[in-house]
Amino acid sequence: MIEKLKALAYIFYKSLTSPVYYKDLVAANLNLSIKYFLSLTLVLSVIGSAVMAVKVAPTIQKDVKNLTETVLEVYPQDLVINVEDGKIKLNRDEPVLIQFPQDEEGASEANAALGLDDSTDLENLVVLDPNGTIEDVEKYKTLILINETNILARNASGQIDVQPLKDLPNGEFTREKLEESMKKLGDYAKALPIILFLIGVGGSLVVNSVTKFLIFFAMALALKAAAMVYEINLPYLKLFQIIIHTFTAPFIMETVLSIFNLKFPLPYWQFMLGLLIAGYLLVKIGGDYKAQPGLKKVEKQD
């Protein structure tokens, strides 16, 4: 493993600093460059995902904590909801009104989150009324009304969406079960940094492997056109191999910008920068491949 890391570091350094090294690449197998790119992608994905997890996880964990506390605050202590054959029954005869938390501007926050107008008059978060109708949404001044068979909820356009309860499993929902669910949610939130890190690494590997190789194929075509104009006798796959290594600098810059939430002012800057570096290298080493019918083989560096 240590030898492989040393080899990766060597190729990384030479790809950034040594035009002469690209002569070795021309004589080397394409698999070397593909393995290098995948290894570099893994390293940058790990770094980027670790930073993202450290930055994002605490905020989400705080939001989850606030959510669990709010839900437990507004849910009545003695309320029991029974679900049977897609219908709900309460252990109370009267409707249950669950108001917005008293210590927050709950209604205003709900309006903003859903895109509702500030003038929308909301007093209740949820109302459970088995006999409620769509007209009662306004009557109760609620965000959500749950009747015997449906969930009625306001959407961003001010209309009422209807979601049937028929797919709910039969069972009994109590305060104790709610507390258990909130505790499990809190436990999941504790593992959030690891979850975000793994998702970030996996997603980054897939996305970069696919998109970057597509970019490399396009850049190699452009480089091949330039090579033909200047009568440089390098095959397409060797130019593709050169592109892989010249993209080291743009790839690092992309990762750094992403970590600090910055954007480069030019569109397609990675493509242009990688192609510019590749063009420079083609000028530096191209003379060795002009007068020959085939490739000039050079010995590999140890």
Summary of the structure (lengths in Angstrom):
residues: 302
radius of gyration: 30.3
end to end distance: 17.6
largest distance: 95.2
contacts: 835
relative contact order: 0.15
helix: 59%
strand: 12%
